[in-house]
Amino acid sequence: MKVSFMTWICPDWTLKEVLTAAVRYGYDGVEPRAEGNQKHGVELAATKKQRSEIASAFGDCGVEMSCIATSVKFSSADAAERAEMVERTKKFVDLAADVGCPYLRVFGGKIPEGVAQEDVKRYVAESLAACGEYAASRGIQVLLETHDDFRKAQDAVNTVRMADHSNVQILWDVAHPFHAGESIQEAFDLVAPHARHLHVHDFLTHDGDRQPAFIGRGNVPHDEAVRLLKSISFDGHLSGEWIRFGPPEEVLPKDLATLRRYIQEA
């Protein structure tokens, strides 16, 4: 089991600064957040030369690019908008292949007002299937995150099963299904055959207000998730997703130490 971090924690860092921190603190990987106005440069606009330089930068320092996190979502009731998202995803698939990243994160999205949930699942599944077919040609897997109105593992996994493509799998954000009412065990039982990448981040809830917290200081039992993943010999990344939470120089080493301890104890 490996540990990476998403660049939301350091949006103003250049790729060199991101990779320097990964090496300094002992991370196995980095997950660039694309489409977030960040400075790492792992974006669709990167030229062929820049993509080659990005791949070399990761390879030279021995840090993996664990996943590229996009903003793509497929829940629109407008078929033309969904088709546009599919084409955008294909461009991201090419980017991932060019820079040597095996996984691409996408969202289901919000269910539009007045549209039945089952119809939206079908929209998303059909879009994912089209993306998966193209991704297979480039050796990339497209991962639907347990997020938004697909935050429950039950909904995300059902949608991936409807897509029915080996290159369409799950990104398990441990916190989201838990806060939606599924236990860690329930979510794990559903995602276990499909999970290729994880997001980890903790929260404290007070009077209905959820605030980010250091892992192990909040209410999300990540240690249980790690134990369950260990039982199936999961060898992917636990990727820390911290948005507007503390200075990276404090958060990165502190939460890495906790995650390493959970892995060791498992």
TINU-137349 format. One record per residue (C-alpha): x, y, z; residue in three letters. Coordinates in Angstrom, 2 decimals. Example, Ala and Ser with C-alpha at 12.3 -4.5 7.8 and 13.67 -1.06 7.14 Angstrom:
<sites>
+---------+---------+---------+--------+
!       X !       Y !       Z ! residu !
+---------+---------+---------+--------+
!   12.30 !   -4.50 !    7.80 !    ALA !
!   13.67 !   -1.06 !    7.14 !    SER !
+---------+---------+---------+--------+
</sites>
This chain:
<sites>
+---------+---------+---------+--------+
!       X !       Y !       Z ! residu !
+---------+---------+---------+--------+
!    0.00 !    0.00 !    0.00 !    MET !
!    1.39 !    3.39 !   -1.03 !    LYS !
!    0.73 !    6.99 !    0.01 !    VAL !
!    0.39 !   10.06 !   -2.20 !    SER !
!   -1.06 !   13.54 !   -1.88 !    PHE !
!   -3.25 !   15.67 !   -4.10 !    MET !
!   -1.93 !   19.09 !   -5.02 !    THR !
!   -4.92 !   20.93 !   -3.51 !    TRP !
!   -2.71 !   21.19 !   -0.42 !    ILE !
!   -0.12 !   23.19 !   -2.38 !    CYS !
!   -1.82 !   24.85 !   -5.39 !    PRO !
!    0.84 !   27.55 !   -5.67 !    ASP !
!    3.77 !   25.13 !   -5.86 !    TRP !
!    5.51 !   24.42 !   -9.14 !    THR !
!    5.99 !   20.79 !  -10.15 !    LEU !
!    9.59 !   20.96 !   -8.96 !    LYS !
!    8.45 !   22.19 !   -5.55 !    GLU !
!    5.75 !   19.50 !   -5.37 !    VAL !
!    8.17 !   16.69 !   -6.18 !    LEU !
!   10.84 !   18.08 !   -3.86 !    THR !
!    8.33 !   17.96 !   -0.99 !    ALA !
!    7.24 !   14.44 !   -1.92 !    ALA !
!   10.84 !   13.24 !   -1.73 !    VAL !
!   11.60 !   15.22 !    1.43 !    ARG !
!    8.65 !   13.82 !    3.38 !    TYR !
!    8.80 !   10.30 !    1.94 !    GLY !
!    5.66 !   10.09 !   -0.19 !    TYR !
!    5.37 !    7.40 !   -2.84 !    ASP !
!    3.31 !    9.50 !   -5.21 !    GLY !
!    1.63 !   12.75 !   -6.14 !    VAL !
!   -1.87 !   13.30 !   -7.53 !    GLU !
!   -2.03 !   16.47 !   -9.65 !    PRO !
!   -5.37 !   18.28 !   -9.46 !    ARG !
!   -6.04 !   19.45 !  -12.99 !    ALA !
!   -8.49 !   22.24 !  -13.87 !    GLU !
!   -7.86 !   23.89 !  -10.51 !    GLY !
!   -5.77 !   26.91 !  -11.55 !    ASN !
!   -2.69 !   25.35 !   -9.99 !    GLN !
!    0.97 !   25.76 !  -10.94 !    LYS !
!    2.19 !   22.19 !  -11.43 !    HIS !
!    1.50 !   22.25 !  -15.17 !    GLY !
!   -0.15 !   18.83 !  -15.52 !    VAL !
!   -2.94 !   20.20 !  -17.68 !    GLU !
!   -4.46 !   19.65 !  -21.11 !    LEU !
!   -2.60 !   22.71 !  -22.39 !    ALA !
!    0.79 !   21.04 !  -21.79 !    ALA !
!    2.70 !   20.64 !  -25.04 !    THR !
!    4.23 !   17.36 !  -26.19 !    LYS !
!    7.62 !   18.56 !  -24.96 !    LYS !
!    6.20 !   19.63 !  -21.60 !    GLN !
!    4.48 !   16.28 !  -21.17 !    ARG !
!    7.76 !   14.49 !  -21.79 !    SER !
!    9.47 !   16.75 !  -19.26 !    GLU !
!    6.74 !   16.05 !  -16.68 !    ILE !
!    7.13 !   12.30 !  -17.13 !    ALA !
!   10.91 !   12.61 !  -16.79 !    SER !
!   10.61 !   14.76 !  -13.65 !    ALA !
!    8.56 !   12.08 !  -11.91 !    PHE !
!   10.77 !    9.27 !  -13.13 !    GLY !
!   14.02 !   11.00 !  -12.18 !    ASP !
!   13.00 !   11.44 !   -8.54 !    CYS !
!   11.29 !    8.06 !   -8.15 !    GLY !
!    7.86 !    9.51 !   -7.33 !    VAL !
!    4.79 !    8.04 !   -9.04 !    GLU !
!    1.99 !   10.09 !  -10.52 !    MET !
!   -0.76 !    8.20 !   -8.74 !    SER !
!   -3.77 !    9.71 !  -10.52 !    CYS !
!   -4.83 !   12.85 !  -12.38 !    ILE !
!   -7.85 !   14.41 !  -10.68 !    ALA !
!  -10.16 !   16.16 !  -13.16 !    THR !
!  -13.39 !   18.12 !  -12.79 !    SER !
!  -15.19 !   16.09 !  -15.47 !    VAL !
!  -18.76 !   15.05 !  -14.62 !    LYS !
!  -21.43 !   13.21 !  -16.60 !    PHE !
!  -24.77 !   13.81 !  -14.87 !    SER !
!  -26.16 !   16.46 !  -17.21 !    SER !
!  -29.56 !   15.72 !  -18.74 !    ALA !
!  -28.28 !   17.35 !  -21.94 !    ASP !
!  -26.82 !   14.69 !  -24.24 !    ALA !
!  -24.64 !   17.26 !  -26.00 !    ALA !
!  -23.09 !   18.33 !  -22.70 !    GLU !
!  -22.37 !   14.72 !  -21.80 !    ARG !
!  -20.79 !   14.14 !  -25.19 !    ALA !
!  -18.59 !   17.18 !  -24.62 !    GLU !
!  -17.49 !   15.73 !  -21.26 !    MET !
!  -16.67 !   12.41 !  -22.91 !    VAL !
!  -14.48 !   14.16 !  -25.47 !    GLU !
!  -12.78 !   16.14 !  -22.70 !    ARG !
!  -12.13 !   12.93 !  -20.80 !    THR !
!  -10.51 !   11.41 !  -23.88 !    LYS !
!   -8.14 !   14.37 !  -23.99 !    LYS !
!   -7.28 !   13.74 !  -20.35 !    PHE !
!   -6.71 !   10.07 !  -21.16 !    VAL !
!   -4.14 !   11.17 !  -23.72 !    ASP !
!   -2.52 !   13.45 !  -21.15 !    LEU !
!   -2.36 !   10.63 !  -18.60 !    ALA !
!   -0.79 !    8.28 !  -21.14 !    ALA !
!    1.75 !   10.91 !  -22.20 !    ASP !
!    2.91 !   11.64 !  -18.64 !    VAL !
!    2.84 !    8.03 !  -17.45 !    GLY !
!   -0.13 !    8.14 !  -15.10 !    CYS !
!   -2.36 !    5.02 !  -14.94 !    PRO !
!   -5.54 !    6.56 !  -13.48 !    TYR !
!   -7.90 !    9.42 !  -14.22 !    LEU !
!  -10.47 !   10.68 !  -11.69 !    ARG !
!  -13.94 !   11.72 !  -12.88 !    VAL !
!  -17.21 !   12.57 !  -11.14 !    PHE !
!  -20.75 !   11.39 !  -11.63 !    GLY !
!  -21.97 !   14.83 !  -10.56 !    GLY !
!  -25.17 !   16.25 !   -9.14 !    LYS !
!  -28.54 !   14.83 !  -10.15 !    ILE !
!  -30.38 !   17.56 !  -12.11 !    PRO !
!  -33.65 !   18.79 !  -10.68 !    GLU !
!  -36.62 !   16.86 !  -11.98 !    GLY !
!  -34.54 !   13.97 !  -13.36 !    VAL !
!  -34.85 !   10.47 !  -11.89 !    ALA !
!  -31.75 !    9.07 !  -10.21 !    GLN !
!  -31.87 !    5.89 !  -12.31 !    GLU !
!  -31.89 !    7.95 !  -15.51 !    ASP !
!  -28.83 !    9.87 !  -14.33 !    VAL !
!  -27.04 !    6.64 !  -13.45 !    LYS !
!  -27.69 !    5.50 !  -17.00 !    ARG !
!  -26.35 !    8.77 !  -18.41 !    TYR !
!  -23.19 !    8.44 !  -16.35 !    VAL !
!  -22.73 !    4.73 !  -17.09 !    ALA !
!  -23.07 !    5.27 !  -20.84 !    GLU !
!  -20.56 !    8.12 !  -20.72 !    SER !
!  -18.15 !    6.06 !  -18.65 !    LEU !
!  -18.40 !    3.14 !  -21.05 !    ALA !
!  -17.46 !    5.40 !  -23.96 !    ALA !
!  -14.53 !    6.81 !  -21.98 !    CYS !
!  -13.44 !    3.33 !  -20.93 !    GLY !
!  -13.33 !    2.12 !  -24.50 !    GLU !
!  -10.99 !    4.94 !  -25.49 !    TYR !
!   -8.96 !    4.62 !  -22.27 !    ALA !
!   -8.33 !    0.95 !  -23.01 !    ALA !
!   -6.55 !    1.94 !  -26.22 !    SER !
!   -4.11 !    4.06 !  -24.17 !    ARG !
!   -3.70 !    1.73 !  -21.18 !    GLY !
!   -5.50 !    4.07 !  -18.77 !    ILE !
!   -8.30 !    3.39 !  -16.28 !    GLN !
!  -11.06 !    5.93 !  -15.66 !    VAL !
!  -12.11 !    6.05 !  -12.01 !    LEU !
!  -15.52 !    7.22 !  -10.81 !    LEU !
!  -15.16 !    8.82 !   -7.38 !    GLU !
!  -17.59 !    8.22 !   -4.54 !    THR !
!  -18.55 !   11.90 !   -4.53 !    HIS !
!  -21.45 !   14.32 !   -5.04 !    ASP !
!  -24.73 !   12.45 !   -5.69 !    ASP !
!  -22.66 !    9.31 !   -6.30 !    PHE !
!  -20.99 !    9.53 !   -2.90 !    ARG !
!  -22.61 !    6.34 !   -1.64 !    LYS !
!  -20.60 !    3.30 !   -2.62 !    ALA !
!  -23.85 !    1.58 !   -3.57 !    GLN !
!  -24.62 !    4.22 !   -6.22 !    ASP !
!  -21.08 !    4.56 !   -7.56 !    ALA !
!  -20.51 !    0.82 !   -7.82 !    VAL !
!  -23.90 !    0.16 !   -9.42 !    ASN !
!  -23.06 !    2.79 !  -12.03 !    THR !
!  -19.64 !    1.30 !  -12.75 !    VAL !
!  -21.23 !   -2.12 !  -13.10 !    ARG !
!  -23.73 !   -0.67 !  -15.57 !    MET !
!  -20.83 !    0.78 !  -17.57 !    ALA !
!  -19.48 !   -2.79 !  -17.72 !    ASP !
!  -15.97 !   -1.97 !  -18.91 !    HIS !
!  -12.74 !   -3.21 !  -17.36 !    SER !
!  -11.17 !    0.23 !  -17.79 !    ASN !
!  -13.89 !    1.88 !  -15.69 !    VAL !
!  -13.38 !    1.40 !  -11.96 !    GLN !
!  -13.77 !    3.17 !   -8.61 !    ILE !
!  -11.91 !    5.85 !   -6.69 !    LEU !
!  -12.99 !    5.29 !   -3.09 !    TRP !
!  -13.11 !    8.50 !   -1.10 !    ASP !
!  -13.35 !    6.95 !    2.34 !    VAL !
!  -15.06 !    9.93 !    3.99 !    ALA !
!  -17.92 !   10.55 !    1.56 !    HIS !
!  -19.80 !    7.21 !    1.80 !    PRO !
!  -19.22 !    7.25 !    5.56 !    PHE !
!  -20.82 !   10.67 !    5.92 !    HIS !
!  -23.65 !    9.51 !    3.62 !    ALA !
!  -24.55 !    6.78 !    6.11 !    GLY !
!  -22.61 !    3.73 !    4.89 !    GLU !
!  -20.25 !    2.10 !    7.35 !    SER !
!  -16.62 !    1.54 !    6.34 !    ILE !
!  -17.33 !   -2.20 !    6.12 !    GLN !
!  -20.42 !   -1.68 !    3.97 !    GLU !
!  -18.60 !    0.63 !    1.57 !    ALA !
!  -15.57 !   -1.65 !    1.42 !    PHE !
!  -17.66 !   -4.72 !    0.61 !    ASP !
!  -19.04 !   -2.87 !   -2.39 !    LEU !
!  -15.90 !   -1.16 !   -3.69 !    VAL !
!  -13.35 !   -3.92 !   -2.99 !    ALA !
!  -13.48 !   -5.50 !   -6.49 !    PRO !
!  -13.31 !   -2.10 !   -8.17 !    HIS !
!  -11.19 !    0.25 !   -6.02 !    ALA !
!   -7.95 !    1.28 !   -7.70 !    ARG !
!   -7.18 !    4.52 !   -5.85 !    HIS !
!   -8.31 !    6.18 !   -2.61 !    LEU !
!   -8.82 !    9.66 !   -1.24 !    HIS !
!   -8.29 !   10.10 !    2.48 !    VAL !
!   -9.14 !   13.16 !    4.57 !    HIS !
!  -10.67 !   13.52 !    8.01 !    ASP !
!  -13.37 !   15.76 !    9.46 !    PHE !
!  -14.79 !   16.92 !   12.75 !    LEU !
!  -18.51 !   17.62 !   12.93 !    THR !
!  -19.90 !   20.17 !   15.38 !    HIS !
!  -23.53 !   21.33 !   15.34 !    ASP !
!  -23.89 !   19.98 !   11.83 !    GLY !
!  -20.86 !   21.89 !   10.55 !    ASP !
!  -18.12 !   19.70 !    9.10 !    ARG !
!  -14.55 !   20.96 !    9.37 !    GLN !
!  -11.34 !   19.32 !    8.12 !    PRO !
!   -9.07 !   17.68 !   10.67 !    ALA !
!   -5.81 !   15.78 !   10.76 !    PHE !
!   -6.29 !   12.11 !    9.96 !    ILE !
!   -7.01 !   10.28 !   13.18 !    GLY !
!   -8.31 !   13.42 !   14.88 !    ARG !
!  -11.68 !   13.40 !   13.13 !    GLY !
!  -14.59 !   10.98 !   12.93 !    ASN !
!  -13.67 !    8.98 !    9.80 !    VAL !
!  -12.15 !    5.58 !   10.77 !    PRO !
!   -9.42 !    5.41 !    8.15 !    HIS !
!   -7.56 !    2.84 !   10.24 !    ASP !
!  -10.45 !    0.42 !    9.65 !    GLU !
!  -10.36 !    1.10 !    5.91 !    ALA !
!   -6.63 !    0.40 !    5.83 !    VAL !
!   -7.08 !   -2.89 !    7.69 !    ARG !
!   -9.75 !   -3.99 !    5.23 !    LEU !
!   -7.63 !   -2.99 !    2.24 !    LEU !
!   -4.69 !   -4.91 !    3.68 !    LYS !
!   -6.89 !   -8.02 !    3.81 !    SER !
!   -7.16 !   -7.95 !    0.00 !    ILE !
!   -3.50 !   -6.98 !   -0.53 !    SER !
!   -4.43 !   -3.60 !   -2.00 !    PHE !
!   -1.30 !   -2.13 !   -3.55 !    ASP !
!   -2.61 !    1.22 !   -4.77 !    GLY !
!   -2.32 !    4.70 !   -3.26 !    HIS !
!   -3.99 !    6.30 !   -0.27 !    LEU !
!   -4.01 !    9.88 !   -1.52 !    SER !
!   -4.41 !   12.73 !    0.94 !    GLY !
!   -6.91 !   15.31 !   -0.25 !    GLU !
!   -6.66 !   18.45 !    1.83 !    TRP !
!   -8.50 !   21.53 !    0.59 !    ILE !
!   -8.04 !   24.79 !    2.48 !    ARG !
!   -6.60 !   23.00 !    5.47 !    PHE !
!   -3.39 !   24.18 !    7.05 !    GLY !
!    0.09 !   24.81 !    5.67 !    PRO !
!    1.46 !   21.92 !    3.58 !    PRO !
!    4.70 !   21.89 !    5.57 !    GLU !
!    2.65 !   20.87 !    8.61 !    GLU !
!   -0.09 !   18.73 !    7.06 !    VAL !
!    1.99 !   16.59 !    4.68 !    LEU !
!    4.43 !   15.05 !    7.18 !    PRO !
!    1.88 !   14.76 !    9.99 !    LYS !
!   -0.80 !   12.89 !    8.07 !    ASP !
!    1.79 !   10.77 !    6.25 !    LEU !
!    3.09 !    9.54 !    9.61 !    ALA !
!   -0.44 !    8.58 !   10.67 !    THR !
!   -1.14 !    6.72 !    7.42 !    LEU !
!    2.20 !    4.88 !    7.59 !    ARG !
!    1.34 !    3.84 !   11.14 !    ARG !
!   -2.07 !    2.54 !   10.06 !    TYR !
!   -0.43 !    0.51 !    7.28 !    ILE !
!    2.17 !   -0.88 !    9.68 !    GLN !
!   -0.45 !   -1.81 !   12.28 !    GLU !
!   -2.60 !   -3.51 !    9.63 !    ALA !
+---------+---------+---------+--------+
</sites>
